[in-house]
Amino acid sequence: MNNLKPNEVYQLNRIKEAILNNTPFDDVLKLCEEINPTIDDPEFAYTYAACLLATKDRIEDAMRMFFKNREDLFCSIMYDYLKEIGAFEMVSKVFKSAKPYHIYTQTPLYQTHEKGVVENICNFAKNNPPPESESLVTILDIGPGDGELTAQYVNKIASLHNLKSIRLVFVDPFEEELKAAEENCKEKISIPCEVIGICSKIQEITPEQIARIRQVAPIWFVNAALSVHHMPREVKIPMLKQMKAFSSKFILSEVNWNHDLPEKDSPELIYSVAKNYGIFCRDILNLPVSEEDRKLCLYHFPIDEAINIIKQERPNRIDYHTTIEEWKKIAHEAGYLVHDPVATYLYEDKPFLFVMGFYGNE
Ligand SMILES: C[S@@+](CC[C@H](N)C(=O)[O-])C[C@H]1O[C@@H](n2cnc3c(N)ncnc32)[C@H](O)[C@@H]1O
């Protein structure tokens, strides 16, 4: 879901050129019809042109172009969105309200992934027991959300190693998430649980916060589940180096998408957004929730993110999802040994979501 061939990129760049030059709709359409047969995904030229027209605020033209590929889920959702909202703008900032994400966690896609993450953390814990010297074992969890996933894996590894108590260090930029995670973990974790909440983006923790985390060393492992894709590659590397100073083991769960290195308006970026968010939205459409909740989830979460990634210049994106191959290189550059990834959700036999362990020197 991430790769276009060089010739496809070349052809699609002709559409970009035309739209940058403000070419009238009918001529762009003709160009798309000429280019579509040359690419493996036979209607993608329409999707690409529609997204570029939307970014140039040619909303009527974008809608007509999305409609040309309305069989594609991403295009049909974007068509409805533009019809209703009237602009290619984000309706909210992601995670402002926890509800859209909470609805999404009911999807089979997320639940399959969550189960896979818990299973993989258990496998890790089997092979890497906690420091023997410690009666209070400490885990650093980056971006715990509402703490549901954390509570699940902690309960499993607590019984696996017969832990008597656990200390969780949460780092999250949102106070509400820290509060929800602490409450949820204290309620659901079956052993005494101490929580230290650090309110910050992980890439921006202050020297005082670093010192606070160091006070609770040794840290058994760092867990980052869907939380470290909010920074570009050049920030991911120093962030990982910092984490290596806290613990020699880092468990990453992420989506295998390509929204970090490709530049704004590039065929590669829009291909990854349209394909991956299309798959991501499919399960939300099938959820047994009210129409109102479905729209809340779609518009305030995946579509919000997709518009942000498409519209913003690279330095201003909120999301920088990174492919498995690129994560391997990043971890390697940060000085880790990289373990083979395990897919937690497959789409057409390829990892859509995955877990991967990075190991530093003891
Ligand atoms: C998609 S949720 C994942 C929640 C949970 N870990 C899970 O896998 O279900 C992302 C979490 O990361 C947090 N987050 C976003 N940007 C972050 C950053 N730069 N550093 C740390 N946490 C961040 C969000 O507030 C949210 O709690």
The ligand as an SDF file (V2000), in Angstrom:
LIG
                    3D

 27 29  0  0  0  0  0  0  0  0999 V2000
   -3.5010    6.5940   19.0030 C   0  0  0  0  0  0  0  0  0  0  0  0
   -3.3740    6.8740   20.7230 S   0  0  0  0  0  0  0  0  0  0  0  0
   -2.6890    5.3190   21.2410 C   0  0  0  0  0  0  0  0  0  0  0  0
   -3.1540    4.9010   22.6040 C   0  0  0  0  0  0  0  0  0  0  0  0
   -2.6210    3.5470   23.0700 C   0  0  0  0  0  0  0  0  0  0  0  0
   -1.1770    3.5370   23.2180 N   0  0  0  0  0  0  0  0  0  0  0  0
   -3.0460    2.4560   22.1350 C   0  0  0  0  0  0  0  0  0  0  0  0
   -2.2190    1.9210   21.3980 O   0  0  0  0  0  0  0  0  0  0  0  0
   -4.2500    2.1730   22.0890 O   0  0  0  0  0  0  0  0  0  0  0  0
   -1.9940    7.9580   20.7420 C   0  0  0  0  0  0  0  0  0  0  0  0
   -1.5960    8.4600   22.1110 C   0  0  0  0  0  0  0  0  0  0  0  0
   -0.3380    9.1220   21.9850 O   0  0  0  0  0  0  0  0  0  0  0  0
   -0.4260   10.4130   22.5700 C   0  0  0  0  0  0  0  0  0  0  0  0
    0.5430   11.2690   21.8730 N   0  0  0  0  0  0  0  0  0  0  0  0
    0.3650   12.0090   20.7710 C   0  0  0  0  0  0  0  0  0  0  0  0
    1.5000   12.6400   20.4460 N   0  0  0  0  0  0  0  0  0  0  0  0
    2.4250   12.2790   21.3650 C   0  0  0  0  0  0  0  0  0  0  0  0
    3.7950   12.6120   21.5700 C   0  0  0  0  0  0  0  0  0  0  0  0
    4.4320   13.4270   20.7560 N   0  0  0  0  0  0  0  0  0  0  0  0
    4.4180   12.0760   22.6340 N   0  0  0  0  0  0  0  0  0  0  0  0
    3.7710   11.2440   23.4850 C   0  0  0  0  0  0  0  0  0  0  0  0
    2.4820   10.8810   23.3230 N   0  0  0  0  0  0  0  0  0  0  0  0
    1.8180   11.3990   22.2880 C   0  0  0  0  0  0  0  0  0  0  0  0
   -1.8690   10.7980   22.4080 C   0  0  0  0  0  0  0  0  0  0  0  0
   -2.2470   11.8220   23.2970 O   0  0  0  0  0  0  0  0  0  0  0  0
   -2.5560    9.4750   22.7110 C   0  0  0  0  0  0  0  0  0  0  0  0
   -2.6670    9.2550   24.0820 O   0  0  0  0  0  0  0  0  0  0  0  0
  1  2  1  0
  2  3  1  0
  2 10  1  0
  3  4  1  0
  4  5  1  0
  5  6  1  0
  5  7  1  0
  7  8  2  0
  7  9  1  0
 10 11  1  0
 11 12  1  0
 11 26  1  0
 12 13  1  0
 13 14  1  0
 13 24  1  0
 14 15  1  0
 14 23  1  0
 15 16  2  0
 16 17  1  0
 17 18  1  0
 17 23  2  0
 18 19  1  0
 18 20  2  0
 20 21  1  0
 21 22  2  0
 22 23  1  0
 24 25  1  0
 24 26  1  0
 26 27  1  0
M  CHG  2   2   1   9  -1
M  END
$$$$
